[in-house]
Amino acid sequence: MRFLLLVILLAGCAVGPDYRKPEAATAPQFKEMQGWREAQPRDELPRGSWWTVFGDPELNQLMERADVSNQNIRIAEARLRQARAVADQARAGLFPSVTANASAVRTKSPSLSNQPSFATGAVNNYNVGLNASWELDVWGRVRRSVEAGEANWQASAAQLEAARLSARATLAQNYFALRVADTTRRLLEDTVKAFQRSLDLTQNRYKAGVAARVDVVQAEVQVKSAQASLIDVGVERAQLEHAIALQLGDVPANFALAPNDLKIAMPQVPLALPAELLERRPDIAAAERAMAAANAQIGVAKAAYFPSLTLSSATGFRGINLANLVSTPSNFWSIGAAVAESVFDGGLRRSQTAQAAAAYDVQVATYRQAVLTGFQEVEDNLAALRILEEEAALQDEVVQAARHAVELTTNQYSAGVVSYLNVITAQTTALINERAAVNVLGRRLTASVGLINALGGGWTADALPAR
């Protein structure tokens, strides 16, 4: 009785350190937070559908396809199921195992006497039984294994969300880049038409004898150069379309997007406090759960230092007559306990414990690095959005001025006041600045997606499955 009470008391403890989340570097606010506001409940990104803030129905449809067909997401889903199964395997160690067995054997043996003759008869042996064994989790080895399995399962759930977020962010950025290419292509098509009109004007002036042949040649060069740039945009667009097909889990030959200009307004992305980033990013949550699992493995390793206690029992029927097998005379049973302790292992357990402790230190450093990386990504995209917003405002003014310069210079050339070189310079300047304005818009959209991705896309650690 005393022994049983001692076992019950010991079963309440588990060797190894209890998990405590370590500190990570943080700051009261983001360095590049100028002009931004803290998120309010009504301002939070749509949970699970942050891309709707861009108001593009075609992008919404692509996201729905990616959720179903993206192979990276499917890989993460399968790994989540795998981690859950491993956690269930660890939990099975908390319960006894019961096995049933049945056998029928017919044997013939030589005589045990010194006579050379052998027994002429054969004997039938029948056996039906149940065996049960249970290794009591006195030192918490199984409980620590369960703890590690549950933490790994939660880490896999966070990794699944990280895979979804990454796939969606990549898809959105590729989509916006493709629309930038479409807008650039339309701009170049308009430019080719404008340059062609300038060429026609120059040819007419040459025929009238008021323009030199070199003006016609320069105008032809300008048209062909714009046509070459127009063709070159097709390379980038085709590759972006192929990349989107990959994100959708389809082959490029089966996927196409009709050309369309970039007509998206810049969204206002709400910004949370830096401390909240630790709960909002799935990759940080995954690193924290992996750290908890590694901590539990230290307890598993330390439990090997202590003896194991196993209870076992067996019962059943054994006899030579099948008709009377299930009867009281044929019944057998046994019950007992066994204690085992490793006396000498050449330092194996010490090395395993040191390995588990080092693995935990690796996960701590990985977690802290993930936190630092998260802060960097937020700061990077905040800086990009702030600076690009200023650049976009100035670039729009430059584009308007360049267009006006083209108009004035063309009129002056028609009046014979300036040479055609002035027209070429004005048109080239306008084209460069219009392309720059489109690229700035594309970079701002990419940075917006990057910021949403860096902030966790509206996800929080509360979405992790309960242990």
TORKOL-4160 file (C-alpha; in steps of 0.2 Angstrom, whole numbers, padded with zeros to 4 digits, m for minus):
467
<pt num="1" X="0000" Y="0000" Z="0000"/>
<pt num="2" X="0014" Y="0012" Z="0004"/>
<pt num="3" X="0023" Y="0008" Z="m0012"/>
<pt num="4" X="0007" Y="0012" Z="m0022"/>
<pt num="5" X="0005" Y="0028" Z="m0013"/>
<pt num="6" X="0023" Y="0032" Z="m0017"/>
<pt num="7" X="0021" Y="0028" Z="m0035"/>
<pt num="8" X="0005" Y="0040" Z="m0036"/>
<pt num="9" X="0014" Y="0054" Z="m0028"/>
<pt num="10" X="0029" Y="0052" Z="m0040"/>
<pt num="11" X="0018" Y="0051" Z="m0055"/>
<pt num="12" X="0012" Y="0069" Z="m0051"/>
<pt num="13" X="0030" Y="0076" Z="m0055"/>
<pt num="14" X="0039" Y="0077" Z="m0072"/>
<pt num="15" X="0058" Y="0079" Z="m0073"/>
<pt num="16" X="0065" Y="0093" Z="m0083"/>
<pt num="17" X="0062" Y="0111" Z="m0084"/>
<pt num="18" X="0045" Y="0118" Z="m0086"/>
<pt num="19" X="0043" Y="0129" Z="m0101"/>
<pt num="20" X="0044" Y="0148" Z="m0099"/>
<pt num="21" X="0044" Y="0159" Z="m0114"/>
<pt num="22" X="0061" Y="0168" Z="m0115"/>
<pt num="23" X="0062" Y="0187" Z="m0118"/>
<pt num="24" X="0065" Y="0194" Z="m0135"/>
<pt num="25" X="0071" Y="0211" Z="m0141"/>
<pt num="26" X="0057" Y="0223" Z="m0144"/>
<pt num="27" X="0054" Y="0242" Z="m0145"/>
<pt num="28" X="0040" Y="0254" Z="m0139"/>
<pt num="29" X="0036" Y="0259" Z="m0157"/>
<pt num="30" X="0043" Y="0256" Z="m0175"/>
<pt num="31" X="0057" Y="0268" Z="m0180"/>
<pt num="32" X="0048" Y="0271" Z="m0197"/>
<pt num="33" X="0031" Y="0274" Z="m0189"/>
<pt num="34" X="0030" Y="0292" Z="m0194"/>
<pt num="35" X="0013" Y="0296" Z="m0201"/>
<pt num="36" X="0005" Y="0280" Z="m0196"/>
<pt num="37" X="m0007" Y="0276" Z="m0183"/>
<pt num="38" X="m0010" Y="0262" Z="m0171"/>
<pt num="39" X="m0023" Y="0249" Z="m0176"/>
<pt num="40" X="m0040" Y="0251" Z="m0169"/>
<pt num="41" X="m0053" Y="0236" Z="m0168"/>
<pt num="42" X="m0062" Y="0243" Z="m0183"/>
<pt num="43" X="m0047" Y="0246" Z="m0193"/>
<pt num="44" X="m0040" Y="0228" Z="m0192"/>
<pt num="45" X="m0036" Y="0219" Z="m0209"/>
<pt num="46" X="m0050" Y="0207" Z="m0214"/>
<pt num="47" X="m0046" Y="0190" Z="m0206"/>
<pt num="48" X="m0040" Y="0178" Z="m0219"/>
<pt num="49" X="m0044" Y="0189" Z="m0234"/>
<pt num="50" X="m0032" Y="0204" Z="m0232"/>
<pt num="51" X="m0031" Y="0206" Z="m0251"/>
<pt num="52" X="m0049" Y="0212" Z="m0252"/>
<pt num="53" X="m0042" Y="0229" Z="m0246"/>
<pt num="54" X="m0035" Y="0232" Z="m0264"/>
<pt num="55" X="m0053" Y="0230" Z="m0271"/>
<pt num="56" X="m0048" Y="0220" Z="m0287"/>
<pt num="57" X="m0061" Y="0206" Z="m0291"/>
<pt num="58" X="m0049" Y="0197" Z="m0302"/>
<pt num="59" X="m0036" Y="0196" Z="m0288"/>
<pt num="60" X="m0049" Y="0189" Z="m0276"/>
<pt num="61" X="m0053" Y="0175" Z="m0288"/>
<pt num="62" X="m0035" Y="0171" Z="m0290"/>
<pt num="63" X="m0033" Y="0170" Z="m0271"/>
<pt num="64" X="m0048" Y="0158" Z="m0270"/>
<pt num="65" X="m0039" Y="0146" Z="m0283"/>
<pt num="66" X="m0022" Y="0147" Z="m0274"/>
<pt num="67" X="m0030" Y="0142" Z="m0257"/>
<pt num="68" X="m0036" Y="0126" Z="m0266"/>
<pt num="69" X="m0022" Y="0122" Z="m0278"/>
<pt num="70" X="m0006" Y="0129" Z="m0271"/>
<pt num="71" X="0006" Y="0115" Z="m0268"/>
<pt num="72" X="0016" Y="0123" Z="m0255"/>
<pt num="73" X="0000" Y="0125" Z="m0245"/>
<pt num="74" X="m0005" Y="0107" Z="m0247"/>
<pt num="75" X="0012" Y="0102" Z="m0242"/>
<pt num="76" X="0010" Y="0112" Z="m0226"/>
<pt num="77" X="m0007" Y="0105" Z="m0223"/>
<pt num="78" X="0000" Y="0087" Z="m0225"/>
<pt num="79" X="0014" Y="0091" Z="m0212"/>
<pt num="80" X="0001" Y="0097" Z="m0200"/>
<pt num="81" X="m0009" Y="0081" Z="m0201"/>
<pt num="82" X="0008" Y="0072" Z="m0199"/>
<pt num="83" X="0012" Y="0082" Z="m0183"/>
<pt num="84" X="m0005" Y="0079" Z="m0176"/>
<pt num="85" X="m0003" Y="0060" Z="m0179"/>
<pt num="86" X="0014" Y="0061" Z="m0170"/>
<pt num="87" X="0007" Y="0070" Z="m0155"/>
<pt num="88" X="m0007" Y="0056" Z="m0154"/>
<pt num="89" X="0007" Y="0043" Z="m0154"/>
<pt num="90" X="0015" Y="0051" Z="m0139"/>
<pt num="91" X="m0001" Y="0052" Z="m0130"/>
<pt num="92" X="m0004" Y="0033" Z="m0132"/>
<pt num="93" X="0010" Y="0030" Z="m0121"/>
<pt num="94" X="0000" Y="0036" Z="m0106"/>
<pt num="95" X="m0011" Y="0021" Z="m0107"/>
<pt num="96" X="m0008" Y="0002" Z="m0105"/>
<pt num="97" X="m0007" Y="m0009" Z="m0120"/>
<pt num="98" X="m0017" Y="m0025" Z="m0122"/>
<pt num="99" X="m0014" Y="m0039" Z="m0134"/>
<pt num="100" X="m0024" Y="m0054" Z="m0138"/>
<pt num="101" X="m0017" Y="m0070" Z="m0144"/>
<pt num="102" X="m0022" Y="m0088" Z="m0149"/>
<pt num="103" X="m0012" Y="m0103" Z="m0155"/>
<pt num="104" X="m0014" Y="m0121" Z="m0160"/>
<pt num="105" X="0001" Y="m0132" Z="m0161"/>
<pt num="106" X="0003" Y="m0150" Z="m0165"/>
<pt num="107" X="0020" Y="m0158" Z="m0159"/>
<pt num="108" X="0028" Y="m0174" Z="m0158"/>
<pt num="109" X="0044" Y="m0176" Z="m0147"/>
<pt num="110" X="0056" Y="m0190" Z="m0144"/>
<pt num="111" X="0055" Y="m0201" Z="m0128"/>
<pt num="112" X="0064" Y="m0193" Z="m0113"/>
<pt num="113" X="0070" Y="m0211" Z="m0107"/>
<pt num="114" X="0086" Y="m0219" Z="m0111"/>
<pt num="115" X="0078" Y="m0231" Z="m0123"/>
<pt num="116" X="0081" Y="m0229" Z="m0141"/>
<pt num="117" X="0062" Y="m0230" Z="m0145"/>
<pt num="118" X="0053" Y="m0214" Z="m0148"/>
<pt num="119" X="0035" Y="m0209" Z="m0143"/>
<pt num="120" X="0023" Y="m0214" Z="m0157"/>
<pt num="121" X="0009" Y="m0201" Z="m0152"/>
<pt num="122" X="0007" Y="m0183" Z="m0156"/>
<pt num="123" X="0001" Y="m0169" Z="m0144"/>
<pt num="124" X="m0011" Y="m0154" Z="m0148"/>
<pt num="125" X="m0008" Y="m0138" Z="m0138"/>
<pt num="126" X="m0021" Y="m0124" Z="m0138"/>
<pt num="127" X="m0019" Y="m0107" Z="m0131"/>
<pt num="128" X="m0030" Y="m0092" Z="m0130"/>
<pt num="129" X="m0025" Y="m0077" Z="m0119"/>
<pt num="130" X="m0024" Y="m0058" Z="m0115"/>
<pt num="131" X="m0008" Y="m0049" Z="m0111"/>
<pt num="132" X="m0008" Y="m0032" Z="m0104"/>
<pt num="133" X="0007" Y="m0021" Z="m0099"/>
<pt num="134" X="0009" Y="m0003" Z="m0093"/>
<pt num="135" X="0024" Y="0007" Z="m0090"/>
<pt num="136" X="0020" Y="0020" Z="m0077"/>
<pt num="137" X="0025" Y="0037" Z="m0081"/>
<pt num="138" X="0033" Y="0040" Z="m0064"/>
<pt num="139" X="0046" Y="0053" Z="m0070"/>
<pt num="140" X="0036" Y="0061" Z="m0083"/>
<pt num="141" X="0045" Y="0055" Z="m0099"/>
<pt num="142" X="0028" Y="0051" Z="m0108"/>
<pt num="143" X="0020" Y="0068" Z="m0102"/>
<pt num="144" X="0035" Y="0077" Z="m0108"/>
<pt num="145" X="0034" Y="0068" Z="m0125"/>
<pt num="146" X="0016" Y="0073" Z="m0126"/>
<pt num="147" X="0020" Y="0091" Z="m0122"/>
<pt num="148" X="0033" Y="0091" Z="m0136"/>
<pt num="149" X="0021" Y="0083" Z="m0148"/>
<pt num="150" X="0007" Y="0095" Z="m0144"/>
<pt num="151" X="0019" Y="0110" Z="m0146"/>
<pt num="152" X="0026" Y="0103" Z="m0163"/>
<pt num="153" X="0008" Y="0101" Z="m0169"/>
<pt num="154" X="0004" Y="0119" Z="m0165"/>
<pt num="155" X="0021" Y="0124" Z="m0173"/>
<pt num="156" X="0015" Y="0115" Z="m0189"/>
<pt num="157" X="m0002" Y="0124" Z="m0188"/>
<pt num="158" X="0007" Y="0141" Z="m0188"/>
<pt num="159" X="0018" Y="0135" Z="m0202"/>
<pt num="160" X="0003" Y="0131" Z="m0212"/>
<pt num="161" X="m0003" Y="0149" Z="m0209"/>
<pt num="162" X="0014" Y="0155" Z="m0214"/>
<pt num="163" X="0014" Y="0145" Z="m0230"/>
<pt num="164" X="m0004" Y="0152" Z="m0234"/>
<pt num="165" X="0002" Y="0170" Z="m0230"/>
<pt num="166" X="0018" Y="0168" Z="m0241"/>
<pt num="167" X="0009" Y="0160" Z="m0255"/>
<pt num="168" X="m0004" Y="0174" Z="m0255"/>
<pt num="169" X="0008" Y="0188" Z="m0254"/>
<pt num="170" X="0019" Y="0181" Z="m0268"/>
<pt num="171" X="0004" Y="0179" Z="m0279"/>
<pt num="172" X="m0002" Y="0197" Z="m0275"/>
<pt num="173" X="0015" Y="0204" Z="m0279"/>
<pt num="174" X="0017" Y="0194" Z="m0295"/>
<pt num="175" X="m0001" Y="0200" Z="m0300"/>
<pt num="176" X="0003" Y="0218" Z="m0297"/>
<pt num="177" X="0020" Y="0217" Z="m0306"/>
<pt num="178" X="0010" Y="0209" Z="m0321"/>
<pt num="179" X="m0002" Y="0224" Z="m0321"/>
<pt num="180" X="0013" Y="0236" Z="m0320"/>
<pt num="181" X="0019" Y="0227" Z="m0336"/>
<pt num="182" X="0002" Y="0229" Z="m0344"/>
<pt num="183" X="0001" Y="0247" Z="m0340"/>
<pt num="184" X="0019" Y="0250" Z="m0346"/>
<pt num="185" X="0014" Y="0241" Z="m0362"/>
<pt num="186" X="m0001" Y="0252" Z="m0365"/>
<pt num="187" X="0010" Y="0267" Z="m0362"/>
<pt num="188" X="0023" Y="0261" Z="m0374"/>
<pt num="189" X="0009" Y="0258" Z="m0387"/>
<pt num="190" X="0003" Y="0275" Z="m0385"/>
<pt num="191" X="0021" Y="0282" Z="m0386"/>
<pt num="192" X="0024" Y="0272" Z="m0403"/>
<pt num="193" X="0008" Y="0280" Z="m0410"/>
<pt num="194" X="0014" Y="0297" Z="m0404"/>
<pt num="195" X="0031" Y="0295" Z="m0411"/>
<pt num="196" X="0023" Y="0289" Z="m0427"/>
<pt num="197" X="0014" Y="0305" Z="m0428"/>
<pt num="198" X="0030" Y="0315" Z="m0425"/>
<pt num="199" X="0038" Y="0304" Z="m0439"/>
<pt num="200" X="0024" Y="0308" Z="m0451"/>
<pt num="201" X="0025" Y="0327" Z="m0447"/>
<pt num="202" X="0044" Y="0326" Z="m0450"/>
<pt num="203" X="0042" Y="0317" Z="m0467"/>
<pt num="204" X="0029" Y="0330" Z="m0472"/>
<pt num="205" X="0041" Y="0344" Z="m0467"/>
<pt num="206" X="0055" Y="0336" Z="m0476"/>
<pt num="207" X="0045" Y="0334" Z="m0492"/>
<pt num="208" X="0041" Y="0353" Z="m0491"/>
<pt num="209" X="0059" Y="0357" Z="m0490"/>
<pt num="210" X="0058" Y="0364" Z="m0472"/>
<pt num="211" X="0066" Y="0350" Z="m0463"/>
<pt num="212" X="0083" Y="0340" Z="m0465"/>
<pt num="213" X="0084" Y="0322" Z="m0469"/>
<pt num="214" X="0093" Y="0319" Z="m0453"/>
<pt num="215" X="0076" Y="0324" Z="m0444"/>
<pt num="216" X="0067" Y="0310" Z="m0453"/>
<pt num="217" X="0081" Y="0297" Z="m0448"/>
<pt num="218" X="0080" Y="0303" Z="m0430"/>
<pt num="219" X="0061" Y="0301" Z="m0430"/>
<pt num="220" X="0062" Y="0284" Z="m0437"/>
<pt num="221" X="0075" Y="0278" Z="m0424"/>
<pt num="222" X="0064" Y="0285" Z="m0411"/>
<pt num="223" X="0049" Y="0275" Z="m0417"/>
<pt num="224" X="0059" Y="0259" Z="m0419"/>
<pt num="225" X="0067" Y="0261" Z="m0402"/>
<pt num="226" X="0050" Y="0262" Z="m0394"/>
<pt num="227" X="0044" Y="0247" Z="m0403"/>
<pt num="228" X="0058" Y="0237" Z="m0397"/>
<pt num="229" X="0054" Y="0242" Z="m0379"/>
<pt num="230" X="0036" Y="0237" Z="m0382"/>
<pt num="231" X="0042" Y="0220" Z="m0387"/>
<pt num="232" X="0054" Y="0218" Z="m0373"/>
<pt num="233" X="0040" Y="0221" Z="m0360"/>
<pt num="234" X="0032" Y="0205" Z="m0366"/>
<pt num="235" X="0046" Y="0195" Z="m0359"/>
<pt num="236" X="0043" Y="0201" Z="m0341"/>
<pt num="237" X="0024" Y="0199" Z="m0343"/>
<pt num="238" X="0025" Y="0181" Z="m0349"/>
<pt num="239" X="0037" Y="0176" Z="m0335"/>
<pt num="240" X="0025" Y="0184" Z="m0322"/>
<pt num="241" X="0010" Y="0175" Z="m0330"/>
<pt num="242" X="0020" Y="0159" Z="m0328"/>
<pt num="243" X="0024" Y="0162" Z="m0310"/>
<pt num="244" X="0006" Y="0166" Z="m0306"/>
<pt num="245" X="0001" Y="0149" Z="m0314"/>
<pt num="246" X="0014" Y="0140" Z="m0303"/>
<pt num="247" X="0006" Y="0149" Z="m0287"/>
<pt num="248" X="m0011" Y="0142" Z="m0293"/>
<pt num="249" X="m0004" Y="0124" Z="m0295"/>
<pt num="250" X="m0007" Y="0124" Z="m0314"/>
<pt num="251" X="0004" Y="0123" Z="m0329"/>
<pt num="252" X="0008" Y="0139" Z="m0339"/>
<pt num="253" X="0000" Y="0132" Z="m0355"/>
<pt num="254" X="m0017" Y="0131" Z="m0346"/>
<pt num="255" X="m0017" Y="0148" Z="m0338"/>
<pt num="256" X="m0018" Y="0166" Z="m0346"/>
<pt num="257" X="m0023" Y="0183" Z="m0339"/>
<pt num="258" X="m0031" Y="0196" Z="m0351"/>
<pt num="259" X="m0021" Y="0212" Z="m0352"/>
<pt num="260" X="m0027" Y="0226" Z="m0341"/>
<pt num="261" X="m0021" Y="0242" Z="m0334"/>
<pt num="262" X="m0016" Y="0244" Z="m0316"/>
<pt num="263" X="m0031" Y="0253" Z="m0308"/>
<pt num="264" X="m0029" Y="0250" Z="m0289"/>
<pt num="265" X="m0030" Y="0263" Z="m0276"/>
<pt num="266" X="m0017" Y="0262" Z="m0262"/>
<pt num="267" X="m0024" Y="0255" Z="m0246"/>
<pt num="268" X="m0021" Y="0261" Z="m0229"/>
<pt num="269" X="m0014" Y="0247" Z="m0219"/>
<pt num="270" X="m0017" Y="0248" Z="m0200"/>
<pt num="271" X="m0001" Y="0246" Z="m0189"/>
<pt num="272" X="m0001" Y="0238" Z="m0173"/>
<pt num="273" X="0012" Y="0240" Z="m0158"/>
<pt num="274" X="0028" Y="0231" Z="m0160"/>
<pt num="275" X="0025" Y="0220" Z="m0145"/>
<pt num="276" X="0009" Y="0213" Z="m0154"/>
<pt num="277" X="0020" Y="0208" Z="m0169"/>
<pt num="278" X="0025" Y="0192" Z="m0158"/>
<pt num="279" X="0007" Y="0186" Z="m0158"/>
<pt num="280" X="0003" Y="0192" Z="m0176"/>
<pt num="281" X="0016" Y="0183" Z="m0186"/>
<pt num="282" X="0014" Y="0164" Z="m0189"/>
<pt num="283" X="0032" Y="0161" Z="m0192"/>
<pt num="284" X="0036" Y="0169" Z="m0175"/>
<pt num="285" X="0023" Y="0158" Z="m0167"/>
<pt num="286" X="0030" Y="0143" Z="m0175"/>
<pt num="287" X="0047" Y="0147" Z="m0169"/>
<pt num="288" X="0040" Y="0149" Z="m0151"/>
<pt num="289" X="0031" Y="0133" Z="m0152"/>
<pt num="290" X="0046" Y="0124" Z="m0158"/>
<pt num="291" X="0056" Y="0131" Z="m0144"/>
<pt num="292" X="0043" Y="0124" Z="m0131"/>
<pt num="293" X="0044" Y="0107" Z="m0140"/>
<pt num="294" X="0063" Y="0107" Z="m0138"/>
<pt num="295" X="0061" Y="0112" Z="m0119"/>
<pt num="296" X="0050" Y="0097" Z="m0117"/>
<pt num="297" X="0063" Y="0085" Z="m0125"/>
<pt num="298" X="0075" Y="0090" Z="m0111"/>
<pt num="299" X="0063" Y="0082" Z="m0099"/>
<pt num="300" X="0062" Y="0066" Z="m0110"/>
<pt num="301" X="0081" Y="0065" Z="m0110"/>
<pt num="302" X="0082" Y="0067" Z="m0091"/>
<pt num="303" X="0069" Y="0055" Z="m0087"/>
<pt num="304" X="0081" Y="0041" Z="m0094"/>
<pt num="305" X="0092" Y="0043" Z="m0078"/>
<pt num="306" X="0078" Y="0036" Z="m0067"/>
<pt num="307" X="0071" Y="0018" Z="m0066"/>
<pt num="308" X="0056" Y="0012" Z="m0076"/>
<pt num="309" X="0042" Y="0003" Z="m0068"/>
<pt num="310" X="0031" Y="m0008" Z="m0078"/>
<pt num="311" X="0015" Y="m0017" Z="m0073"/>
<pt num="312" X="0011" Y="m0033" Z="m0083"/>
<pt num="313" X="m0003" Y="m0046" Z="m0082"/>
<pt num="314" X="m0009" Y="m0061" Z="m0092"/>
<pt num="315" X="m0024" Y="m0072" Z="m0092"/>
<pt num="316" X="m0031" Y="m0085" Z="m0103"/>
<pt num="317" X="m0034" Y="m0104" Z="m0107"/>
<pt num="318" X="m0021" Y="m0117" Z="m0111"/>
<pt num="319" X="m0024" Y="m0136" Z="m0115"/>
<pt num="320" X="m0023" Y="m0151" Z="m0126"/>
<pt num="321" X="m0042" Y="m0153" Z="m0129"/>
<pt num="322" X="m0050" Y="m0140" Z="m0139"/>
<pt num="323" X="m0068" Y="m0145" Z="m0133"/>
<pt num="324" X="m0063" Y="m0142" Z="m0115"/>
<pt num="325" X="m0051" Y="m0127" Z="m0118"/>
<pt num="326" X="m0062" Y="m0114" Z="m0111"/>
<pt num="327" X="m0064" Y="m0121" Z="m0093"/>
<pt num="328" X="m0058" Y="m0118" Z="m0076"/>
<pt num="329" X="m0045" Y="m0131" Z="m0076"/>
<pt num="330" X="m0037" Y="m0124" Z="m0092"/>
<pt num="331" X="m0037" Y="m0106" Z="m0085"/>
<pt num="332" X="m0020" Y="m0097" Z="m0081"/>
<pt num="333" X="m0016" Y="m0080" Z="m0075"/>
<pt num="334" X="m0001" Y="m0070" Z="m0070"/>
<pt num="335" X="0002" Y="m0052" Z="m0063"/>
<pt num="336" X="0018" Y="m0043" Z="m0058"/>
<pt num="337" X="0029" Y="m0028" Z="m0059"/>
<pt num="338" X="0046" Y="m0025" Z="m0065"/>
<pt num="339" X="0059" Y="m0011" Z="m0062"/>
<pt num="340" X="0073" Y="m0008" Z="m0073"/>
<pt num="341" X="0087" Y="0004" Z="m0072"/>
<pt num="342" X="0102" Y="0007" Z="m0083"/>
<pt num="343" X="0118" Y="0004" Z="m0073"/>
<pt num="344" X="0131" Y="0009" Z="m0086"/>
<pt num="345" X="0129" Y="0016" Z="m0103"/>
<pt num="346" X="0145" Y="0024" Z="m0107"/>
<pt num="347" X="0139" Y="0042" Z="m0105"/>
<pt num="348" X="0124" Y="0039" Z="m0117"/>
<pt num="349" X="0111" Y="0048" Z="m0106"/>
<pt num="350" X="0123" Y="0062" Z="m0102"/>
<pt num="351" X="0126" Y="0065" Z="m0120"/>
<pt num="352" X="0107" Y="0064" Z="m0125"/>
<pt num="353" X="0103" Y="0077" Z="m0111"/>
<pt num="354" X="0117" Y="0088" Z="m0117"/>
<pt num="355" X="0110" Y="0086" Z="m0135"/>
<pt num="356" X="0092" Y="0091" Z="m0130"/>
<pt num="357" X="0099" Y="0106" Z="m0120"/>
<pt num="358" X="0109" Y="0112" Z="m0135"/>
<pt num="359" X="0094" Y="0109" Z="m0147"/>
<pt num="360" X="0083" Y="0120" Z="m0135"/>
<pt num="361" X="0097" Y="0134" Z="m0136"/>
<pt num="362" X="0096" Y="0133" Z="m0155"/>
<pt num="363" X="0077" Y="0135" Z="m0155"/>
<pt num="364" X="0079" Y="0150" Z="m0143"/>
<pt num="365" X="0091" Y="0159" Z="m0155"/>
<pt num="366" X="0080" Y="0154" Z="m0169"/>
<pt num="367" X="0065" Y="0162" Z="m0161"/>
<pt num="368" X="0074" Y="0178" Z="m0157"/>
<pt num="369" X="0081" Y="0179" Z="m0174"/>
<pt num="370" X="0063" Y="0177" Z="m0181"/>
<pt num="371" X="0057" Y="0191" Z="m0170"/>
<pt num="372" X="0072" Y="0203" Z="m0176"/>
<pt num="373" X="0068" Y="0198" Z="m0194"/>
<pt num="374" X="0050" Y="0202" Z="m0192"/>
<pt num="375" X="0054" Y="0219" Z="m0185"/>
<pt num="376" X="0066" Y="0222" Z="m0199"/>
<pt num="377" X="0053" Y="0218" Z="m0212"/>
<pt num="378" X="0040" Y="0229" Z="m0205"/>
<pt num="379" X="0053" Y="0244" Z="m0204"/>
<pt num="380" X="0059" Y="0240" Z="m0222"/>
<pt num="381" X="0041" Y="0241" Z="m0229"/>
<pt num="382" X="0036" Y="0256" Z="m0218"/>
<pt num="383" X="0051" Y="0266" Z="m0225"/>
<pt num="384" X="0048" Y="0260" Z="m0243"/>
<pt num="385" X="0029" Y="0266" Z="m0242"/>
<pt num="386" X="0034" Y="0283" Z="m0233"/>
<pt num="387" X="0047" Y="0287" Z="m0246"/>
<pt num="388" X="0039" Y="0280" Z="m0261"/>
<pt num="389" X="0023" Y="0291" Z="m0257"/>
<pt num="390" X="0034" Y="0306" Z="m0257"/>
<pt num="391" X="0042" Y="0301" Z="m0273"/>
<pt num="392" X="0025" Y="0297" Z="m0281"/>
<pt num="393" X="0018" Y="0314" Z="m0278"/>
<pt num="394" X="0034" Y="0322" Z="m0285"/>
<pt num="395" X="0034" Y="0310" Z="m0300"/>
<pt num="396" X="0016" Y="0314" Z="m0304"/>
<pt num="397" X="0021" Y="0333" Z="m0305"/>
<pt num="398" X="0036" Y="0328" Z="m0316"/>
<pt num="399" X="0025" Y="0318" Z="m0328"/>
<pt num="400" X="0013" Y="0333" Z="m0330"/>
<pt num="401" X="0027" Y="0345" Z="m0333"/>
<pt num="402" X="0035" Y="0333" Z="m0346"/>
<pt num="403" X="0019" Y="0331" Z="m0356"/>
<pt num="404" X="0017" Y="0350" Z="m0356"/>
<pt num="405" X="0035" Y="0351" Z="m0362"/>
<pt num="406" X="0032" Y="0339" Z="m0377"/>
<pt num="407" X="0017" Y="0349" Z="m0382"/>
<pt num="408" X="0026" Y="0365" Z="m0382"/>
<pt num="409" X="0042" Y="0358" Z="m0391"/>
<pt num="410" X="0031" Y="0350" Z="m0404"/>
<pt num="411" X="0022" Y="0366" Z="m0408"/>
<pt num="412" X="0039" Y="0376" Z="m0409"/>
<pt num="413" X="0046" Y="0363" Z="m0421"/>
<pt num="414" X="0031" Y="0364" Z="m0432"/>
<pt num="415" X="0034" Y="0383" Z="m0432"/>
<pt num="416" X="0052" Y="0380" Z="m0436"/>
<pt num="417" X="0058" Y="0388" Z="m0420"/>
<pt num="418" X="0068" Y="0373" Z="m0414"/>
<pt num="419" X="0076" Y="0358" Z="m0421"/>
<pt num="420" X="0069" Y="0340" Z="m0420"/>
<pt num="421" X="0083" Y="0336" Z="m0407"/>
<pt num="422" X="0073" Y="0346" Z="m0395"/>
<pt num="423" X="0057" Y="0336" Z="m0399"/>
<pt num="424" X="0066" Y="0320" Z="m0396"/>
<pt num="425" X="0073" Y="0326" Z="m0380"/>
<pt num="426" X="0056" Y="0331" Z="m0373"/>
<pt num="427" X="0048" Y="0315" Z="m0379"/>
<pt num="428" X="0061" Y="0304" Z="m0372"/>
<pt num="429" X="0060" Y="0313" Z="m0355"/>
<pt num="430" X="0041" Y="0311" Z="m0355"/>
<pt num="431" X="0042" Y="0293" Z="m0358"/>
<pt num="432" X="0055" Y="0290" Z="m0345"/>
<pt num="433" X="0046" Y="0299" Z="m0332"/>
<pt num="434" X="0029" Y="0291" Z="m0336"/>
<pt num="435" X="0037" Y="0274" Z="m0335"/>
<pt num="436" X="0045" Y="0279" Z="m0318"/>
<pt num="437" X="0028" Y="0284" Z="m0312"/>
<pt num="438" X="0020" Y="0267" Z="m0316"/>
<pt num="439" X="0035" Y="0258" Z="m0308"/>
<pt num="440" X="0033" Y="0269" Z="m0292"/>
<pt num="441" X="0015" Y="0264" Z="m0291"/>
<pt num="442" X="0020" Y="0246" Z="m0293"/>
<pt num="443" X="0033" Y="0247" Z="m0280"/>
<pt num="444" X="0021" Y="0255" Z="m0268"/>
<pt num="445" X="0008" Y="0241" Z="m0270"/>
<pt num="446" X="0022" Y="0228" Z="m0268"/>
<pt num="447" X="0028" Y="0237" Z="m0252"/>
<pt num="448" X="0010" Y="0237" Z="m0246"/>
<pt num="449" X="0008" Y="0218" Z="m0248"/>
<pt num="450" X="0025" Y="0216" Z="m0240"/>
<pt num="451" X="0019" Y="0226" Z="m0225"/>
<pt num="452" X="0003" Y="0216" Z="m0223"/>
<pt num="453" X="0014" Y="0200" Z="m0224"/>
<pt num="454" X="0026" Y="0207" Z="m0211"/>
<pt num="455" X="0012" Y="0211" Z="m0200"/>
<pt num="456" X="0005" Y="0193" Z="m0201"/>
<pt num="457" X="m0010" Y="0197" Z="m0213"/>
<pt num="458" X="m0022" Y="0199" Z="m0199"/>
<pt num="459" X="m0018" Y="0182" Z="m0191"/>
<pt num="460" X="m0015" Y="0180" Z="m0172"/>
<pt num="461" X="m0008" Y="0166" Z="m0161"/>
<pt num="462" X="m0026" Y="0164" Z="m0154"/>
<pt num="463" X="m0029" Y="0154" Z="m0170"/>
<pt num="464" X="m0018" Y="0140" Z="m0165"/>
<pt num="465" X="m0026" Y="0124" Z="m0161"/>
<pt num="466" X="m0029" Y="0121" Z="m0142"/>
<pt num="467" X="m0018" Y="0108" Z="m0134"/>
